[in-house]
Amino acid sequence: MKVFMIGGTGLLGSQAAKELISRGHTVSSLALPPLPEGAQLPEEMKLEFGNYLEMSDEELKEHLKGCDGFVFAAGVDERVEGPAPIYEMYRKYNIDPVKRLLALCKDCGVKHAVICGSYFSYAARKWPEKELTKWHPYIRSRIDQENIALEYANDMDVAILELPYIFGTQPGRKPVWVFLVQNVLSMKTVTMYPDGGSTMVTVDQVSQAIAGALERNKGGNCYPIGYYNLTWRQLLKVVHRYLGVPDKKIVTIPKWMFALGCRAIMNAQKKRGIEGGLNLVRFADVMCSNLFIDKSEGCEFLGVEDDDIEAAIGDSVLLCKQIIDRKTDVLDMKGE
């Protein structure tokens, strides 16, 4: 299969390219410069630097012509802050690009497409009583992204991967976990955290899910991706171990106390004239729940194999610590 990918130099895209090439597929990619320092990209991947948002339809069609598969491994996540309404930023980077690119895929005869989405879409379906799309612009945008993508399922096979907490590193790329590690380090004697937990995967498992979706998916489907279900306490024990404080006490705080801290963050955002993708006070309902996904709901069908989640968490924590200590330079997330 000849595959074109948006975002082939990112953490997910680069690993997916390696996996696809190892399976005998041909991969080309369009990505923003510069390359992260130390990033190890597959030599066999054809890479062109450029901003697809600024390219014409005809320029993008040149990349898609003759391709059997397409992967969208770009966009922005809930960490993004900006002027209200923040939903418009998600529309720009997550929704409109998918609509445009899948239309071009249709015109070029591409038969298989994979969109890297978010497991918050799964949460919105799992817990309708929490009204997640009402309170959280980011979650609403991911549902809208899925709906747009599935409109093209009559013309090609479309798979949306609802990706959860992902652990693993790419040299020179900032992990999403710096905030978590900073929080843990700021609490000197005990780590205070709410009850609850999340499903998690390694970056290698995501690459297997992407390749599996291209090879196995038929029609239009959303695949909840989850393999390891850890409580926050279990996750923090691993984080503590890699930070060299394995015996540090973990104190479980009630939801109201967690929400109080979230309120302070939202007030600070408001003073700066910005909005986050999540209403953090309302998000306490999610954080204090077990957002677990069984691997039978997506991973098993897509051929995702067992991996060392604790080692992947450790790699992420150690790189975060280097960044906090200013011992390494990294690139941050870009939507293009």
Backbone torsions as a table, in degrees:
resi	resn	phi	psi	omega
1	MET	NA	135.6	174.9
2	LYS	-95.6	121.6	-171.2
3	VAL	-120.0	133.0	172.2
4	PHE	-108.5	134.9	-174.6
5	MET	-128.6	135.9	167.8
6	ILE	-94.7	120.0	178.4
7	GLY	99.4	32.8	-175.3
8	GLY	-73.0	-7.9	177.3
9	THR	-100.4	-2.4	178.7
10	GLY	-78.6	176.2	-178.9
11	LEU	-57.6	-50.1	-177.4
12	LEU	-75.5	-45.3	-176.1
13	GLY	-63.6	-43.5	-178.3
14	SER	-65.8	-39.6	179.1
15	GLN	-70.3	-36.8	176.9
16	ALA	-64.9	-38.5	177.9
17	ALA	-61.4	-43.2	177.5
18	LYS	-59.7	-44.8	-178.7
19	GLU	-64.2	-44.7	-179.0
20	LEU	-63.6	-43.0	179.9
21	ILE	-64.8	-38.2	178.5
22	SER	-64.2	-22.6	178.5
23	ARG	-92.1	3.4	176.5
24	GLY	96.2	5.8	179.0
25	HIS	-85.5	160.4	175.3
26	THR	-104.2	133.1	-175.2
27	VAL	-126.2	132.1	168.8
28	SER	-124.9	154.3	-175.6
29	SER	-147.9	152.8	173.0
30	LEU	-118.4	129.9	-176.7
31	ALA	-151.6	161.6	177.5
32	LEU	-79.9	140.9	169.3
33	PRO	-78.7	164.7	-2.5
34	PRO	-89.2	170.6	172.4
35	LEU	-73.0	141.5	173.2
36	PRO	-59.8	138.8	-179.6
37	GLU	-63.2	124.2	179.7
38	GLY	89.6	-2.4	-179.0
39	ALA	-63.4	136.3	-179.2
40	GLN	-108.4	97.0	179.4
41	LEU	-95.5	149.6	177.9
42	PRO	-64.9	129.6	-178.3
43	GLU	-61.2	-28.0	-176.4
44	GLU	-76.1	-14.2	-179.8
45	MET	-76.8	128.4	174.9
46	LYS	-82.0	119.0	-173.4
47	LEU	-119.6	132.8	173.5
48	GLU	-127.0	135.4	178.2
49	PHE	-90.0	137.1	178.4
50	GLY	170.8	162.4	179.1
51	ASN	-101.3	105.9	-176.2
52	TYR	-62.8	-24.8	179.1
53	LEU	-66.9	-22.2	-178.3
54	GLU	-101.8	0.1	-177.3
55	MET	-92.4	152.1	178.5
56	SER	-76.8	164.1	176.3
57	ASP	-59.4	-39.5	-178.4
58	GLU	-66.1	-38.0	177.4
59	GLU	-64.1	-41.1	179.6
60	LEU	-70.3	-34.5	178.2
61	LYS	-63.5	-31.2	176.8
62	GLU	-61.2	-33.4	177.5
63	HIS	-76.0	-30.9	-174.2
64	LEU	-88.7	-20.1	-176.8
65	LYS	-60.5	130.8	178.4
66	GLY	82.4	-0.1	-178.4
67	CYS	-87.6	145.1	175.9
68	ASP	-95.0	-29.6	-175.0
69	GLY	-132.8	155.9	178.5
70	PHE	-137.8	138.1	177.9
71	VAL	-127.7	127.4	174.1
72	PHE	-104.3	101.8	-179.3
73	ALA	-117.2	43.5	-179.1
74	ALA	-127.2	-161.7	-179.0
75	GLY	96.9	-174.8	-177.6
76	VAL	-129.0	159.5	-177.1
77	ASP	-116.2	-165.9	-171.5
78	GLU	-69.6	-10.5	178.7
79	ARG	-71.3	-17.8	-175.2
80	VAL	-69.8	133.3	172.9
81	GLU	-118.3	153.8	179.1
82	GLY	-175.5	-178.6	179.2
83	PRO	-61.6	144.2	176.2
84	ALA	-72.3	143.5	-0.4
85	PRO	-84.0	125.7	-177.3
86	ILE	-63.7	-22.5	179.0
87	TYR	-54.5	-34.3	-178.3
88	GLU	-63.5	-31.6	176.6
89	MET	-68.7	-40.0	177.1
90	TYR	-66.8	-35.9	175.9
91	ARG	-60.5	-44.0	-176.5
92	LYS	-63.4	-43.2	-171.6
93	TYR	-99.1	-22.9	-173.6
94	ASN	-114.7	-33.8	-172.2
95	ILE	-98.8	-59.2	-178.4
96	ASP	-57.6	-40.4	178.0
97	PRO	-61.6	-39.5	179.6
98	VAL	-64.7	-43.1	178.6
99	LYS	-61.0	-45.3	-178.4
100	ARG	-67.9	-46.9	-174.7
101	LEU	-69.1	-37.4	178.3
102	LEU	-70.0	-32.2	174.5
103	ALA	-63.7	-40.6	177.4
104	LEU	-68.1	-37.5	175.5
105	CYS	-59.0	-44.2	178.2
106	LYS	-58.9	-46.4	-179.6
107	ASP	-62.1	-31.8	-176.2
108	CYS	-93.9	1.6	176.8
109	GLY	79.3	20.0	176.3
110	VAL	-67.4	135.9	-173.2
111	LYS	-103.9	-17.4	-175.3
112	HIS	-137.5	130.0	179.5
113	ALA	-134.1	142.1	176.9
114	VAL	-128.1	129.1	178.3
115	ILE	-113.9	127.0	176.5
116	CYS	-84.1	109.0	-178.1
117	GLY	-111.9	-148.9	-173.5
118	SER	-133.4	143.9	177.4
119	TYR	-72.9	-3.8	172.6
120	PHE	-66.7	-24.9	173.5
121	SER	-65.2	-41.4	175.4
122	TYR	-60.7	-42.9	179.3
123	ALA	-61.9	-38.8	180.0
124	ALA	-63.0	-35.9	177.2
125	ARG	-76.8	-37.2	-176.8
126	LYS	-67.9	-38.2	-175.4
127	TRP	-124.1	69.8	-179.2
128	PRO	-60.2	-27.6	-178.8
129	GLU	-67.0	-19.5	179.6
130	LYS	-82.2	-10.9	177.3
131	GLU	50.7	51.4	-173.2
132	LEU	-64.9	-34.9	179.7
133	THR	-72.8	-22.0	177.6
134	LYS	-74.2	-41.3	-171.5
135	TRP	-94.6	-18.9	-171.3
136	HIS	-125.4	106.3	-179.3
137	PRO	-55.7	-37.7	-179.0
138	TYR	-63.5	-45.0	-178.6
139	ILE	-66.6	-40.0	176.3
140	ARG	-60.3	-39.7	-178.7
141	SER	-66.6	-34.4	179.6
142	ARG	-70.8	-37.9	174.7
143	ILE	-64.1	-43.1	178.4
144	ASP	-64.0	-37.2	177.1
145	GLN	-61.8	-43.8	179.0
146	GLU	-61.8	-45.2	-177.8
147	ASN	-62.7	-40.1	177.3
148	ILE	-63.1	-46.4	-177.8
149	ALA	-62.2	-41.7	-176.3
150	LEU	-70.0	-16.3	175.7
151	GLU	-63.8	-19.6	-177.4
152	TYR	-98.0	7.1	-175.4
153	ALA	-70.9	-14.5	174.5
154	ASN	-78.9	-16.5	-176.5
155	ASP	-104.4	-20.0	-178.7
156	MET	-161.0	166.0	173.4
157	ASP	-77.9	123.5	-177.5
158	VAL	-121.9	123.3	177.4
159	ALA	-119.9	128.8	172.3
160	ILE	-106.9	122.4	178.2
161	LEU	-93.6	115.9	-179.6
162	GLU	-88.1	91.2	-168.7
163	LEU	-86.5	137.7	-177.9
164	PRO	-98.9	-150.3	173.6
165	TYR	-62.4	125.1	-177.2
166	ILE	-117.7	128.6	179.5
167	PHE	-117.3	146.0	-175.1
168	GLY	138.8	165.0	-174.3
169	THR	-133.1	158.5	168.4
170	GLN	-127.5	123.0	179.7
171	PRO	-52.0	132.1	178.3
172	GLY	85.0	-1.7	-179.1
173	ARG	-113.5	130.7	-178.4
174	LYS	-70.9	123.4	176.9
175	PRO	-71.0	160.5	178.6
176	VAL	-76.1	-7.2	-169.6
177	TRP	-95.9	7.8	179.7
178	VAL	-59.4	-40.8	-179.0
179	PHE	-62.0	-42.7	179.2
180	LEU	-62.2	-46.7	-178.3
181	VAL	-65.8	-39.3	175.9
182	GLN	-60.0	-42.7	179.1
183	ASN	-60.5	-47.4	-179.1
184	VAL	-63.2	-42.0	-179.2
185	LEU	-68.0	-29.6	-177.6
186	SER	-73.0	-21.3	179.1
187	MET	-96.1	100.6	-166.6
188	LYS	-70.6	-43.1	-171.4
189	THR	-100.5	-37.8	177.7
190	VAL	-136.4	156.7	172.8
191	THR	-105.2	119.0	179.8
192	MET	-100.2	128.3	-175.5
193	TYR	-152.5	152.6	-179.5
194	PRO	-76.2	170.4	172.7
195	ASP	-74.3	162.6	178.6
196	GLY	123.7	-168.5	-179.6
197	GLY	-179.7	-177.6	-174.9
198	SER	-149.7	157.6	169.0
199	THR	-82.7	150.2	-173.7
200	MET	-143.0	154.5	175.0
201	VAL	-142.5	167.0	172.8
202	THR	-95.0	163.2	179.6
203	VAL	-65.1	-32.2	175.9
204	ASP	-63.1	-38.4	178.5
205	GLN	-67.3	-35.0	175.8
206	VAL	-63.4	-41.3	179.4
207	SER	-62.7	-37.1	176.8
208	GLN	-66.9	-38.2	178.8
209	ALA	-65.2	-40.9	178.9
210	ILE	-63.2	-48.4	180.0
211	ALA	-64.0	-42.5	179.4
212	GLY	-62.7	-37.8	179.4
213	ALA	-65.9	-40.5	177.5
214	LEU	-63.7	-38.8	-174.4
215	GLU	-83.9	-32.0	-168.2
216	ARG	-113.2	-25.6	-173.7
217	ASN	-69.2	139.1	173.5
218	LYS	-127.1	132.2	-179.0
219	GLY	78.4	-155.3	-179.5
220	GLY	-109.1	121.5	-176.1
221	ASN	-145.2	144.9	170.6
222	CYS	-104.5	126.4	-177.6
223	TYR	-111.0	110.3	172.6
224	PRO	-67.7	123.4	-176.7
225	ILE	-105.3	113.4	177.8
226	GLY	-156.4	138.6	-176.9
227	TYR	-131.0	-45.7	-179.4
228	TYR	-114.3	121.2	178.6
229	ASN	-101.8	110.4	-177.2
230	LEU	-119.7	138.7	169.4
231	THR	-72.7	161.8	176.8
232	TRP	-59.5	-36.1	179.1
233	ARG	-62.4	-42.6	178.4
234	GLN	-64.7	-41.7	177.9
235	LEU	-62.9	-46.2	-177.7
236	LEU	-63.4	-33.5	177.3
237	LYS	-62.1	-39.1	176.4
238	VAL	-67.6	-44.1	178.5
239	VAL	-59.4	-46.5	179.0
240	HIS	-58.1	-43.8	-178.0
241	ARG	-60.5	-42.6	-178.4
242	TYR	-77.3	-17.2	174.1
243	LEU	-89.1	0.1	176.8
244	GLY	82.7	17.4	178.7
245	VAL	-128.5	61.7	-173.7
246	PRO	-63.2	-22.6	-177.1
247	ASP	-97.8	6.0	179.9
248	LYS	-63.0	133.4	-175.9
249	LYS	-74.6	142.3	176.0
250	ILE	-111.1	123.0	-179.8
251	VAL	-110.0	122.4	178.8
252	THR	-82.7	122.5	-179.1
253	ILE	-100.8	151.9	179.4
254	PRO	-70.0	161.0	-177.2
255	LYS	-60.7	-37.7	-177.6
256	TRP	-63.7	-34.7	179.6
257	MET	-71.4	-39.8	176.0
258	PHE	-62.5	-43.1	179.9
259	ALA	-63.6	-32.6	178.2
260	LEU	-63.1	-43.2	176.1
261	GLY	-64.3	-37.6	177.6
262	CYS	-63.9	-37.4	178.0
263	ARG	-60.8	-40.4	179.3
264	ALA	-62.8	-39.5	178.6
265	ILE	-65.7	-42.9	179.8
266	MET	-65.7	-37.3	177.0
267	ASN	-63.8	-38.9	178.1
268	ALA	-66.4	-38.6	176.2
269	GLN	-61.3	-43.5	-178.7
270	LYS	-62.9	-39.4	178.7
271	LYS	-63.9	-31.5	179.1
272	ARG	-86.0	-1.3	178.0
273	GLY	73.5	29.0	-178.7
274	ILE	-126.5	168.6	180.0
275	GLU	-132.5	143.9	175.1
276	GLY	-95.8	166.8	179.9
277	GLY	-74.9	-16.5	179.4
278	LEU	-121.9	136.9	168.1
279	ASN	-77.1	99.4	-167.1
280	LEU	-62.8	-33.1	178.5
281	VAL	-64.7	-46.8	177.4
282	ARG	-67.9	-29.3	-177.9
283	PHE	-68.3	-15.6	175.3
284	ALA	-56.4	-30.7	177.5
285	ASP	-61.8	-34.2	179.1
286	VAL	-80.1	-46.7	-178.1
287	MET	-59.7	-34.2	-176.4
288	CYS	-92.6	15.1	175.5
289	SER	-117.8	167.5	175.5
290	ASN	-95.2	99.0	178.5
291	LEU	-87.5	76.9	-175.1
292	PHE	-101.7	147.6	176.8
293	ILE	-133.4	126.8	177.0
294	ASP	-77.5	142.9	-177.1
295	LYS	-63.3	-17.4	177.5
296	SER	-70.1	-16.3	-177.1
297	GLU	-79.5	-11.7	179.6
298	GLY	-167.2	-46.0	-173.2
299	CYS	-62.9	-41.7	-177.0
300	GLU	-64.6	-43.6	179.3
301	PHE	-63.8	-37.3	-176.3
302	LEU	-83.2	-4.4	176.0
303	GLY	83.4	27.2	178.6
304	VAL	-76.5	131.6	-175.7
305	GLU	-104.5	163.2	178.6
306	ASP	-60.7	150.0	179.9
307	ASP	-148.3	177.4	-179.4
308	ASP	-95.9	90.4	-176.2
309	ILE	-66.9	-36.2	-178.5
310	GLU	-66.0	-38.9	177.1
311	ALA	-65.6	-38.1	179.0
312	ALA	-66.8	-40.9	175.1
313	ILE	-60.9	-44.5	-179.8
314	GLY	-60.9	-43.1	177.7
315	ASP	-59.5	-42.6	-179.7
316	SER	-64.5	-44.0	-178.6
317	VAL	-63.8	-44.6	-177.7
318	LEU	-65.1	-38.8	177.2
319	LEU	-67.9	-40.2	176.7
320	CYS	-58.5	-42.6	-179.6
321	LYS	-63.9	-39.6	176.8
322	GLN	-62.3	-40.1	179.5
323	ILE	-66.4	-45.2	179.6
324	ILE	-61.6	-38.3	179.2
325	ASP	-81.7	1.4	179.4
326	ARG	58.1	42.3	178.2
327	LYS	-101.4	-1.0	177.8
328	THR	-153.8	151.4	177.4
329	ASP	-102.8	137.8	-177.7
330	VAL	-138.0	160.3	173.9
331	LEU	-94.6	143.8	178.1
332	ASP	-94.2	176.2	-177.9
333	MET	-65.8	139.5	172.8
334	LYS	-129.2	143.6	-176.8
335	GLY	-78.6	-24.3	-175.8
336	GLU	-76.7	NA	NA
